[in-house]
Amino acid sequence: MENKEILKLLKKLLSEIKSKSDNNFEGLGLIVYEDCVNLPVTPFNDEKFIKLPIKEFNDVLDTLIKISNSKNEFHDGFHLLSKEFQLTHISNYFSTPIIEKVKIEKKYGSRYRTALYGSCLPNVLFTAVLSKNYGPIIFEKGKTLS
C-alpha cells in the first residue's frame, strides 16, 4: 500500500474514532510501520485476549475504540498498524530517543512528544495521537501533517 493511501486511511480511522468515542475515551497513540523489527516497543499487557492481526478496517476501528476506553486494560500505550493497515500489536510502551532538531509546535504531553519523535525512526511511516483534549494529529518524519 502506498503512503498516500495509508495516510488517507489513517485520517479516516482517527476521525471515526473521535466521532464514535464516549466520555471514557482515554486517547491513543498509533505507529504505522514498514517493518517492526528494531522498533523500540514492548507490550504493557498480554495480548492473548485479542486475536491479532486484525485485518479489516471496521474491525480495526471497533477494536481501537473498545481498547481506548478507560475501563479497558489495553488502553495505555501505542498500538501498531502495519503498512498493510492491519492492527498487529496493542498497548505497547514506545521508547523513542529525543530528536533535538524536531520543532515542538505544541506543549502537549508525553504521548504527543513520543509520537513526534517516534515518527523520525527508521521503518516508521507515520505516528498519530488522539486525545480527549486535542487531535487527531499525524506525524511523518518529525513534521506535523494534521
DSSP file (Angstrom, degrees, kcal/mol; ACC not computed):
  #  RESIDUE AA STRUCTURE BP1 BP2  ACC     N-H-->O    O-->H-N    N-H-->O    O-->H-N    TCO  KAPPA ALPHA  PHI   PSI    X-CA   Y-CA   Z-CA
    1    1 A M              0   0    0      0, 0.0     2,-0.1     0, 0.0    84,-0.1   0.000 360.0 360.0 360.0 136.1    0.0    0.0    0.0
    2    2 A E     >  -     0   0    0      1,-0.1     4,-2.3     4,-0.0     3,-0.3  -0.398 360.0-113.1 -77.6 155.7    1.4    3.4   -0.9
    3    3 A N  H  > S+     0   0    0      1,-0.2     4,-2.9     2,-0.2     5,-0.2   0.840 115.4  56.5 -58.9 -36.1    1.9    6.1    1.7
    4    4 A K  H  > S+     0   0    0      2,-0.2     4,-2.1     1,-0.2    -1,-0.2   0.914 110.0  45.0 -62.2 -42.0   -0.9    8.4    0.3
    5    5 A E  H  > S+     0   0    0     -3,-0.3     4,-2.2     2,-0.2    -2,-0.2   0.897 113.4  50.2 -68.6 -40.6   -3.4    5.6    0.7
    6    6 A I  H  X S+     0   0    0     -4,-2.3     4,-2.7     2,-0.2    -2,-0.2   0.931 110.8  49.9 -61.4 -46.1   -2.1    4.7    4.2
    7    7 A L  H  X S+     0   0    0     -4,-2.9     4,-2.5     1,-0.2    -2,-0.2   0.898 109.1  51.6 -61.4 -41.6   -2.4    8.4    5.2
    8    8 A K  H  X S+     0   0    0     -4,-2.1     4,-2.1     1,-0.2    -1,-0.2   0.922 112.7  45.4 -61.4 -44.8   -5.9    8.6    3.8
    9    9 A L  H  X S+     0   0    0     -4,-2.2     4,-2.9     2,-0.2    -2,-0.2   0.883 111.5  53.1 -65.4 -39.1   -7.0    5.5    5.9
   10   10 A L  H  X S+     0   0    0     -4,-2.7     4,-2.5     2,-0.2     5,-0.2   0.915 109.5  47.8 -63.7 -43.7   -5.2    6.8    9.0
   11   11 A K  H  X S+     0   0    0     -4,-2.5     4,-2.3     2,-0.2    -1,-0.2   0.918 113.6  47.9 -62.1 -44.0   -7.1   10.1    8.8
   12   12 A K  H  X S+     0   0    0     -4,-2.1     4,-2.4    -5,-0.2    -2,-0.2   0.923 111.8  50.5 -63.0 -44.4  -10.4    8.3    8.3
   13   13 A L  H  X S+     0   0    0     -4,-2.9     4,-2.4     1,-0.2    -2,-0.2   0.938 112.9  44.8 -59.4 -49.7   -9.6    6.0   11.2
   14   14 A L  H  X S+     0   0    0     -4,-2.5     4,-2.5     1,-0.2    -1,-0.2   0.891 112.5  51.8 -64.5 -40.5   -8.8    8.8   13.6
   15   15 A S  H  X S+     0   0    0     -4,-2.3     4,-2.2    -5,-0.2    -1,-0.2   0.917 112.3  45.5 -62.3 -43.7  -11.8   10.9   12.5
   16   16 A E  H  X S+     0   0    0     -4,-2.4     4,-1.9     2,-0.2    -2,-0.2   0.878 111.3  52.1 -70.4 -37.1  -14.1    8.0   13.1
   17   17 A I  H  X S+     0   0    0     -4,-2.4     4,-1.4    -5,-0.2    -2,-0.2   0.940 111.0  48.9 -61.6 -45.3  -12.6    7.1   16.5
   18   18 A K  H  < S+     0   0    0     -4,-2.5     3,-0.2     1,-0.2    -2,-0.2   0.914 114.6  43.9 -60.8 -43.8  -13.0   10.7   17.6
   19   19 A S  H  < S+     0   0    0     -4,-2.2    -1,-0.2     1,-0.2    -2,-0.2   0.775 119.0  41.7 -75.6 -25.2  -16.6   10.9   16.5
   20   20 A K  H  < S+     0   0    0     -4,-1.9    -1,-0.2    -5,-0.1    -2,-0.2   0.526  90.7 102.5-101.0  -6.5  -17.7    7.5   17.9
   21   21 A S     <  -     0   0    0     -4,-1.4     2,-0.1    -3,-0.2    45,-0.0  -0.447  58.3-144.4 -80.7 152.4  -15.8    7.5   21.2
   22   22 A D    >   -     0   0    0     43,-0.1     3,-1.8    -2,-0.1    -1,-0.1  -0.261  40.0 -75.3-102.5-168.3  -17.6    8.2   24.5
   23   23 A N  T 3  S+     0   0    0      1,-0.3    -2,-0.0    -2,-0.1   109,-0.0   0.642 125.1  63.5 -66.5 -15.4  -16.7   10.1   27.7
   24   24 A N  T 3  S+     0   0    0     45,-0.0    46,-2.9     2,-0.0    -1,-0.3   0.337  71.5 128.5 -90.6   7.0  -14.5    7.1   28.8
   25   25 A F  B <   -A   69   0A   0     -3,-1.8    44,-0.2    44,-0.2   107,-0.1  -0.475  38.5-171.5 -64.7 127.7  -12.1    7.6   25.9
   26   26 A E        -     0   0    0     42,-3.4   106,-0.2     1,-0.3    -1,-0.1   0.514  39.9-110.6 -97.6  -9.2   -8.5    7.8   27.2
   27   27 A G        -     0   0    0     41,-0.5    -1,-0.3   104,-0.2     2,-0.3  -0.331  33.0-130.1  97.2 170.6   -6.8    8.8   24.0
   28   28 A L  E     -B  130   0B   0    102,-2.7   102,-2.1    -2,-0.1     2,-0.4  -0.993   7.4-143.9-158.2 160.6   -4.5    6.7   21.9
   29   29 A G  E     -Bc 129  78B   0     48,-0.8    50,-2.6    -2,-0.3     2,-0.4  -0.989  19.7-164.9-125.8 138.4   -1.2    6.6   20.1
   30   30 A L  E     -Bc 128  79B   0     98,-2.9    98,-2.2    -2,-0.4     2,-0.5  -0.954   9.9-163.5-126.4 144.4   -0.6    4.8   16.8
   31   31 A I  E     -Bc 127  80B   0     48,-2.3    50,-3.3    -2,-0.4     2,-0.6  -0.995   5.2-162.7-122.5 122.7    2.5    3.8   15.0
   32   32 A V  E     -Bc 126  81B   0     94,-3.2    93,-2.7    -2,-0.5    94,-1.6  -0.940  24.2-172.5-104.0 119.8    2.2    2.9   11.3
   33   33 A Y  E     -Bc 124  82B   0     48,-2.5    50,-0.7    -2,-0.6    91,-0.2  -0.789  38.8-155.6-120.0 154.9    5.3    0.9   10.4
   34   34 A E  S    S-     0   0    0     89,-3.5     2,-0.3     1,-0.4    49,-0.2   0.819  96.6  -0.1 -86.3 -40.4    7.0   -0.5    7.3
   35   35 A D        -     0   0    0     88,-0.8    -1,-0.4     2,-0.1    47,-0.0  -0.962  60.2-154.4-150.0 130.3    8.9   -3.1    9.4
   36   36 A C    >   +     0   0    0     -2,-0.3     3,-1.7    -3,-0.2     2,-0.2   0.460  57.0 119.9 -91.3   1.0    8.6   -3.6   13.2
   37   37 A V  T 3  S+     0   0    0      1,-0.3    -2,-0.1     3,-0.1     0, 0.0  -0.477  86.1   7.6 -63.5 132.2   12.0   -5.2   13.6
   38   38 A N  T 3  S+     0   0    0      1,-0.3    -1,-0.3    -2,-0.2    -2,-0.1   0.530  88.0 145.3  71.6   8.9   14.1   -3.0   15.9
   39   39 A L    <   -     0   0    0     -3,-1.7     2,-2.3     1,-0.1    -1,-0.3  -0.607  59.8-118.9 -71.3 138.5   11.2   -0.7   16.9
   40   40 A P  S    S+     0   0    0      0, 0.0    55,-2.8     0, 0.0     2,-0.3  -0.414  70.4 124.3 -80.6  69.0   11.7    0.4   20.5
   41   41 A V  E     +D   94   0B   0     -2,-2.3    53,-0.2    53,-0.2    -3,-0.1  -0.926  33.7 177.8-127.0 150.6    8.4   -1.1   21.7
   42   42 A T  E     -D   93   0B   0     51,-1.7    51,-3.3    -2,-0.3     2,-0.0  -0.968  35.8-104.4-149.0 139.7    7.5   -3.6   24.4
   43   43 A P  E     -D   92   0B   0      0, 0.0    49,-0.3     0, 0.0    48,-0.1  -0.328  14.6-159.6 -69.3 142.4    4.0   -4.7   25.4
   44   44 A F  S    S+     0   0    0     47,-3.4     2,-0.3    46,-0.2    48,-0.1   0.806  78.7  23.5 -79.1 -35.0    2.3   -3.4   28.6
   45   45 A N  S    S-     0   0    0     46,-0.7     2,-0.6    45,-0.3    45,-0.1  -0.816  90.4 -91.7-132.1 164.6   -0.1   -6.3   28.6
   46   46 A D    >   -     0   0    0     -2,-0.3     3,-0.6     1,-0.1    45,-0.0  -0.704  32.4-158.5 -77.2 121.1   -0.6   -9.9   27.4
   47   47 A E  G >   +     0   0    0     -2,-0.6     3,-1.8     1,-0.2    -1,-0.1   0.303  60.9 109.5 -86.2  10.3   -2.4   -9.6   24.1
   48   48 A K  G 3   +     0   0    0      1,-0.3    -1,-0.2     3,-0.1    -2,-0.0   0.681  69.2  63.3 -65.3 -16.8   -3.7  -13.2   24.1
   49   49 A F  G <  S+     0   0    0     -3,-0.6     2,-0.5     1,-0.1    -1,-0.3   0.639 100.7  56.3 -82.6 -13.1   -7.3  -12.0   24.7
   50   50 A I  S <  S-     0   0    0     -3,-1.8     2,-0.6    40,-0.0    -1,-0.1  -0.976  86.8-131.8-121.0 120.8   -7.4  -10.2   21.4
   51   51 A K        -     0   0    0     -2,-0.5    -3,-0.1     2,-0.0    -2,-0.0  -0.591  38.6-126.8 -76.5 117.4   -6.6  -12.2   18.2
   52   52 A L  S    S+     0   0    0     -2,-0.6    36,-0.1    -5,-0.1     2,-0.1  -0.850  75.6  47.9-115.2 151.5   -4.1  -10.3   16.2
   53   53 A P        -     0   0    0      0, 0.0     2,-0.6     0, 0.0    35,-0.2   0.519  64.4-161.7 -79.1 158.9   -3.6   -9.3   13.4
   54   54 A I  B     +E   87   0B   0     33,-2.3    33,-2.3    -2,-0.1    -2,-0.1  -0.950  11.8 179.0-106.5 121.2   -6.9   -7.5   12.8
   55   55 A K        +     0   0    0     -2,-0.6     2,-0.3    31,-0.2    -1,-0.1   0.793  47.2  81.1-101.2 -32.8   -7.2   -7.0    9.0
   56   56 A E  S  > S-     0   0    0      1,-0.1     4,-2.5    31,-0.1     3,-0.4  -0.603  73.2-131.3 -85.9 138.0  -10.5   -5.3    8.2
   57   57 A F  H  > S+     0   0    0     -2,-0.3     4,-2.8     1,-0.2     5,-0.2   0.904 106.8  48.5 -52.1 -50.0  -10.8   -1.6    8.6
   58   58 A N  H  > S+     0   0    0      1,-0.2     4,-2.6     2,-0.2    -1,-0.2   0.839 111.6  50.3 -64.5 -32.4  -14.0   -1.7   10.5
   59   59 A D  H  > S+     0   0    0     -3,-0.4     4,-2.3     2,-0.2    -1,-0.2   0.882 110.6  49.3 -71.4 -38.5  -12.7   -4.3   12.9
   60   60 A V  H  X S+     0   0    0     -4,-2.5     4,-2.6     2,-0.2     5,-0.2   0.943 112.9  48.8 -61.3 -47.8   -9.6   -2.2   13.5
   61   61 A L  H  X S+     0   0    0     -4,-2.8     4,-2.3    -5,-0.2     5,-0.2   0.947 112.8  46.0 -56.3 -53.3  -11.8    0.8   14.2
   62   62 A D  H  X S+     0   0    0     -4,-2.6     4,-2.3     1,-0.2    -1,-0.2   0.885 113.3  50.1 -61.3 -40.2  -14.1   -1.1   16.6
   63   63 A T  H  X S+     0   0    0     -4,-2.3     4,-2.8     2,-0.2     5,-0.2   0.928 110.7  48.5 -65.6 -45.0  -11.1   -2.7   18.4
   64   64 A L  H  X S+     0   0    0     -4,-2.6     4,-1.2     2,-0.2    -2,-0.2   0.886 112.2  48.9 -65.0 -38.1   -9.3    0.7   18.9
   65   65 A I  H  < S+     0   0    0     -4,-2.3     3,-0.3    -5,-0.2    -1,-0.2   0.942 113.5  47.7 -63.5 -46.3  -12.5    2.3   20.2
   66   66 A K  H >< S+     0   0    0     -4,-2.3     3,-1.0     1,-0.2    -2,-0.2   0.921 115.6  42.3 -61.5 -46.5  -13.1   -0.6   22.6
   67   67 A I  H 3< S+     0   0    0     -4,-2.8    -1,-0.2     1,-0.2    -2,-0.2   0.629 102.7  67.8 -81.8 -11.5   -9.5   -0.7   23.9
   68   68 A S  T 3< S+     0   0    0     -4,-1.2   -42,-3.4    -3,-0.3   -41,-0.5   0.331  77.3 109.4 -87.2   8.6   -9.2    3.1   24.2
   69   69 A N  B X  S-A   25   0A   0     -3,-1.0     3,-2.5   -44,-0.2     6,-0.3  -0.657  78.3-126.0 -85.0 138.8  -11.8    3.1   27.0
   70   70 A S  T 3  S+     0   0    0    -46,-2.9    -1,-0.1    -2,-0.3   -45,-0.1   0.715 110.4  57.1 -58.3 -21.2  -10.5    3.9   30.5
   71   71 A K  T 3  S+     0   0    0    -47,-0.2     2,-0.4     4,-0.0    -1,-0.3   0.456  88.8  92.1 -89.9  -1.0  -12.1    0.7   31.7
   72   72 A N  S X  S-     0   0    0     -3,-2.5     3,-1.6     1,-0.1     4,-0.2  -0.808  72.7-140.4 -98.9 133.8  -10.2   -1.5   29.3
   73   73 A E  T 3  S+     0   0    0     -2,-0.4     3,-0.3     1,-0.3    -1,-0.1   0.651 100.4  56.1 -65.8 -14.9   -6.8   -3.0   30.4
   74   74 A F  T 3  S+     0   0    0      1,-0.2    17,-0.3    -5,-0.1    -1,-0.3   0.251  74.1 102.8-100.0  12.1   -5.3   -2.3   26.9
   75   75 A H    <   +     0   0    0     -3,-1.6    -1,-0.2    -6,-0.3    -2,-0.1   0.737  63.2  83.7 -71.1 -21.9   -6.0    1.5   26.8
   76   76 A D  S    S+     0   0    0     -3,-0.3   -32,-0.2    -4,-0.2     2,-0.1  -0.427  80.8   9.8 -84.8 155.5   -2.4    2.6   27.6
   77   77 A G  S    S-     0   0    0     14,-0.2   -48,-0.8    -2,-0.1     2,-0.3  -0.273  93.5 -41.6  86.3-166.0    0.5    2.9   25.2
   78   78 A F  E     -cF  29  92B   0     14,-3.1    14,-2.5   -50,-0.1     2,-0.4  -0.780  42.7-146.0-106.6 147.1    0.8    2.8   21.5
   79   79 A H  E     -c   30   0B   0    -50,-2.6   -48,-2.3    -2,-0.3     2,-0.4  -0.902  18.8-133.1-112.7 142.7   -0.9    0.4   19.0
   80   80 A L  E     -cF  31  89B   0      9,-2.4     8,-2.4    -2,-0.4     9,-1.2  -0.827  17.1-171.4-108.4 132.9    0.9   -0.7   15.9
   81   81 A L  E     -cF  32  87B   0    -50,-3.3   -48,-2.5    -2,-0.4     6,-0.2  -0.969  20.3-133.3-116.9 132.1   -0.5   -0.8   12.4
   82   82 A S  E >   -c   33   0B   0      4,-2.5     3,-2.2    -2,-0.4   -48,-0.2  -0.264  33.4-100.5 -74.0 168.8    1.4   -2.5    9.5
   83   83 A K  T 3  S+     0   0    0    -50,-0.7    -1,-0.1     1,-0.3   -49,-0.1   0.653 127.1  61.9 -65.8 -13.6    1.9   -0.8    6.1
   84   84 A E  T 3  S-     0   0    0      2,-0.1    -1,-0.3   -50,-0.1   -50,-0.1   0.364 121.4-113.1 -87.5   3.6   -1.0   -3.1    5.0
   85   85 A F    <   +     0   0    0     -3,-2.2     2,-0.4     1,-0.3    -2,-0.1   0.883  68.6 143.5  63.5  45.1   -3.1   -1.2    7.6
   86   86 A Q        -     0   0    0     -4,-0.1    -4,-2.5   -26,-0.0     2,-0.7  -0.924  56.4-121.2-109.0 137.6   -3.6   -4.3    9.9
   87   87 A L  E     +EF  54  81B   0    -33,-2.3   -33,-2.3    -2,-0.4    -6,-0.2  -0.703  43.8 162.0 -77.6 113.0   -3.6   -3.9   13.7
   88   88 A T  E     +     0   0B   0     -8,-2.4     2,-0.3    -2,-0.7    -1,-0.2   0.692  56.9  22.5-110.3 -25.1   -0.7   -6.1   14.7
   89   89 A H  E     - F   0  80B   0     -9,-1.2    -9,-2.4     3,-0.0     2,-0.3  -0.997  62.8-162.4-145.4 144.0    0.2   -5.0   18.3
   90   90 A I  E     +     0   0B   0     -2,-0.3   -45,-0.3   -11,-0.2   -46,-0.2  -0.932  62.1  13.6-127.9 154.7   -1.7   -3.3   21.0
   91   91 A S  E    S+     0   0B   0     -2,-0.3   -47,-3.4   -17,-0.3   -46,-0.7   0.935  76.7 165.4  54.4  63.8   -0.8   -1.5   24.2
   92   92 A N  E     -DF  43  78B   0    -14,-2.5   -14,-3.1   -49,-0.3     2,-0.4  -0.893  40.9-126.4-114.5 140.0    2.9   -1.0   23.8
   93   93 A Y  E     -D   42   0B   0    -51,-3.3   -51,-1.7    -2,-0.4     2,-0.6  -0.700  27.1-155.7 -74.5 131.6    5.4    1.2   25.6
   94   94 A F  E     -D   41   0B   0     -2,-0.4     2,-0.8   -53,-0.2   -53,-0.2  -0.940   7.6-168.5-118.4 107.1    7.2    3.2   22.8
   95   95 A S        +     0   0    0    -55,-2.8    -2,-0.0    -2,-0.6    19,-0.0  -0.829  14.1 176.2-103.9 101.3   10.6    4.4   23.9
   96   96 A T        -     0   0    0     -2,-0.8     2,-0.1   -57,-0.1    22,-0.1  -0.729  30.2-114.7-105.3 151.5   12.0    6.9   21.5
   97   97 A P        -     0   0    0      0, 0.0     2,-0.5     0, 0.0    24,-0.0  -0.464  39.4-101.6 -73.5 157.1   15.2    9.0   21.6
   98   98 A I        -     0   0    0     -2,-0.1     2,-0.8    20,-0.0    16,-0.0  -0.704  31.6-150.0 -78.5 127.6   14.9   12.7   21.9
   99   99 A I    >   -     0   0    0     -2,-0.5     3,-1.4     1,-0.2    -1,-0.0  -0.872   7.3-165.5-103.9 103.4   15.4   14.3   18.5
  100  100 A E  T 3  S+     0   0    0     -2,-0.8    -1,-0.2     1,-0.3    -2,-0.0   0.805  83.1  58.4 -60.7 -33.7   16.9   17.7   19.1
  101  101 A K  T 3  S+     0   0    0      2,-0.1     2,-0.3     0, 0.0    -1,-0.3   0.636  82.1 103.1 -75.6 -12.7   16.3   19.0   15.5
  102  102 A V  S <  S-     0   0    0     -3,-1.4     2,-0.5     1,-0.1    41,-0.1  -0.543  72.2-130.6 -76.7 131.1   12.5   18.5   15.7
  103  103 A K        -     0   0    0     39,-0.3     2,-0.8    -2,-0.3    -2,-0.1  -0.690  12.9-140.4 -82.2 126.2   10.5   21.6   16.3
  104  104 A I        +     0   0    0     -2,-0.5     3,-0.1     1,-0.2    -1,-0.0  -0.787  25.3 174.4 -88.7 110.1    8.0   21.3   19.1
  105  105 A E        +     0   0    0     -2,-0.8     2,-0.3     1,-0.1    -1,-0.2   0.793  62.8  34.9 -88.1 -30.4    4.9   23.1   18.0
  106  106 A K        -     0   0    0      2,-0.0     2,-0.3     6,-0.0    -1,-0.1  -0.899  69.5-134.1-126.1 153.6    2.5   22.3   20.8
  107  107 A K        +     0   0    0     -2,-0.3     2,-0.0    -3,-0.1    -3,-0.0  -0.340  56.3 139.2-101.9  49.8    3.0   21.8   24.5
  108  108 A Y        -     0   0    0     -2,-0.3     5,-0.0     1,-0.2    -2,-0.0  -0.173  51.8 -83.3 -82.9-175.2    1.0   18.7   24.9
  109  109 A G     >  -     0   0    0      3,-0.1     4,-2.1     4,-0.0     5,-0.2   0.213  52.3 -69.7 -83.2-161.5    2.0   15.7   27.0
  110  110 A S  H  > S+     0   0    0      1,-0.2     4,-2.9     2,-0.2     5,-0.2   0.852 124.5  55.2 -62.9 -41.9    4.2   12.6   26.7
  111  111 A R  H  > S+     0   0    0      1,-0.2     4,-2.3     2,-0.2    -1,-0.2   0.918 109.8  48.3 -61.4 -42.4    2.1   10.7   24.2
  112  112 A Y  H  > S+     0   0    0      2,-0.2     4,-2.4     1,-0.2    -2,-0.2   0.951 114.6  44.6 -60.5 -50.8    2.3   13.7   21.8
  113  113 A R  H  X S+     0   0    0     -4,-2.1     4,-2.7     1,-0.2     5,-0.3   0.883 112.5  51.9 -65.3 -39.1    6.1   14.1   22.2
  114  114 A T  H  X S+     0   0    0     -4,-2.9     4,-2.9     2,-0.2    -1,-0.2   0.918 110.8  47.7 -63.1 -43.5    6.7   10.4   21.9
  115  115 A A  H  X S+     0   0    0     -4,-2.3     4,-1.5    -5,-0.2    -2,-0.2   0.907 111.7  51.1 -63.9 -41.5    4.7   10.2   18.6
  116  116 A L  H  < S+     0   0    0     -4,-2.4     3,-0.4     2,-0.2    26,-0.4   0.963 116.9  38.3 -60.5 -53.5    6.5   13.3   17.3
  117  117 A Y  H >< S+     0   0    0     -4,-2.7     3,-1.8     1,-0.2     4,-0.2   0.903 113.0  57.6 -64.0 -41.4   10.0   11.8   18.0
  118  118 A G  H >< S+     0   0    0     -4,-2.9     3,-1.5     1,-0.3    -1,-0.2   0.763  92.2  68.9 -63.1 -25.7    9.0    8.3   17.0
  119  119 A S  T 3< S+     0   0    0     -4,-1.5    22,-1.3    -3,-0.4    -1,-0.3   0.668  93.5  60.2 -67.3 -14.4    7.9    9.5   13.6
  120  120 A C  T <  S+     0   0    0     -3,-1.8    -1,-0.3    -4,-0.3    -2,-0.2   0.558  82.5 107.3 -87.2  -9.7   11.6   10.1   12.9
  121  121 A L  S X  S-     0   0    0     -3,-1.5     3,-1.7    -4,-0.2    20,-0.1  -0.362  80.9 -99.5 -74.2 147.6   12.7    6.4   13.4
  122  122 A P  T 3  S+     0   0    0      0, 0.0    -1,-0.1     0, 0.0     3,-0.1  -0.343 109.2  23.0 -59.4 147.3   13.6    4.1   10.6
  123  123 A N  T 3  S+     0   0    0      1,-0.2   -89,-3.5    -3,-0.1   -88,-0.8   0.366  94.5 115.8  74.0  -2.4   10.8    1.9    9.5
  124  124 A V  E <   +B   33   0B   0     -3,-1.7   -91,-0.3   -91,-0.2    -1,-0.2  -0.873  37.3 177.6 -96.7 121.8    8.1    4.2   10.9
  125  125 A L  E     -     0   0B   0    -93,-2.7     2,-0.3    -2,-0.6   -92,-0.2   0.906  66.8 -11.6 -85.6 -48.2    5.9    5.6    8.2
  126  126 A F  E     -B   32   0B   0    -94,-1.6   -94,-3.2    14,-0.1    -1,-0.4  -0.978  53.2-159.0-147.0 155.2    3.6    7.7   10.4
  127  127 A T  E     -BG  31 139B   0     12,-1.8    12,-3.2    -2,-0.3     2,-0.3  -0.936  16.9-172.3-127.6 159.3    2.7    8.1   14.0
  128  128 A A  E     -BG  30 138B   0    -98,-2.2   -98,-2.9    -2,-0.3     2,-0.3  -0.997  10.0-164.0-151.3 150.4   -0.6    9.6   15.3
  129  129 A V  E     -BG  29 137B   0      8,-2.4     8,-2.5    -2,-0.3     2,-0.3  -0.978   3.6-176.2-134.4 150.3   -2.2   10.7   18.6
  130  130 A L  E     +B   28   0B   0   -102,-2.1  -102,-2.7    -2,-0.3     2,-0.3  -0.974  11.9 176.3-145.2 130.9   -5.7   11.5   19.6
  131  131 A S        -     0   0    0      3,-2.9  -104,-0.2    -2,-0.3  -105,-0.1  -0.786  45.7-110.5-127.3 168.6   -6.7   12.8   23.0
  132  132 A K  S    S+     0   0    0     -2,-0.3    -1,-0.1  -106,-0.2  -105,-0.1   0.819 122.5  38.6 -61.9 -30.4   -9.9   13.9   24.7
  133  133 A N  S    S+     0   0    0      1,-0.1     2,-0.3    -3,-0.0    -1,-0.2   0.561 125.2   8.6-103.8 -12.1   -8.4   17.4   24.6
  134  134 A Y  S    S-     0   0    0      3,-0.0    -3,-2.9     0, 0.0     3,-0.2  -0.984  78.5 -15.2-159.6 166.3   -6.7   17.6   21.1
  135  135 A G        -     0   0    0      1,-0.3    -5,-0.2    -2,-0.3     2,-0.1  -0.254  32.9-130.7  98.5 178.1   -6.2   15.8   17.9
  136  136 A P        +     0   0    0      0, 0.0     2,-0.4     0, 0.0    -1,-0.3   0.364  54.7 173.1 -76.8 149.5   -6.1   13.9   15.8
  137  137 A I  E     -G  129   0B   0     -8,-2.5    -8,-2.4    -3,-0.2     2,-0.4  -0.998  13.0-164.0-129.3 130.6   -2.5   14.8   14.9
  138  138 A I  E     -G  128   0B   0     -2,-0.4     7,-3.5   -10,-0.2     8,-1.0  -0.930   5.2-161.8-116.3 138.8   -0.5   12.8   12.5
  139  139 A F  E     -GH 127 144B   0    -12,-3.2   -12,-1.8    -2,-0.4     2,-0.4  -0.922  10.1-176.8-120.8 145.5    3.3   13.0   12.2
  140  140 A E  E >  S- H   0 143B   0      3,-2.3     3,-1.5    -2,-0.4   -14,-0.1  -0.940  75.9 -22.3-139.9 118.6    5.7   12.0    9.4
  141  141 A K  T 3  S-     0   0    0    -22,-1.3   -21,-0.2    -2,-0.4     3,-0.1   0.865 128.3 -46.8  51.0  44.1    9.5   12.3    9.9
  142  142 A G  T 3  S+     0   0    0    -26,-0.4     2,-0.4     1,-0.3   -39,-0.3   0.522 116.1 111.9  81.6   6.2    9.2   14.9   12.6
  143  143 A K  E <   -H  140   0B   0     -3,-1.5    -3,-2.3   -24,-0.1     2,-0.5  -0.894  68.0-123.0-114.3 142.6    6.6   17.0   10.8
  144  144 A T  E     +H  139   0B   0     -2,-0.4    -5,-0.2    -5,-0.2    -7,-0.0  -0.714  25.3 179.3 -83.0 127.2    3.0   17.6   11.7
  145  145 A L              0   0    0     -7,-3.5    -6,-0.2    -2,-0.5    -1,-0.2   0.718 360.0 360.0 -98.5 -27.0    0.7   16.6    8.9
  146  146 A S              0   0    0     -8,-1.0    -7,-0.1  -135,-0.0   -11,-0.1   0.337 360.0 360.0-150.7 360.0   -2.6   17.4   10.5
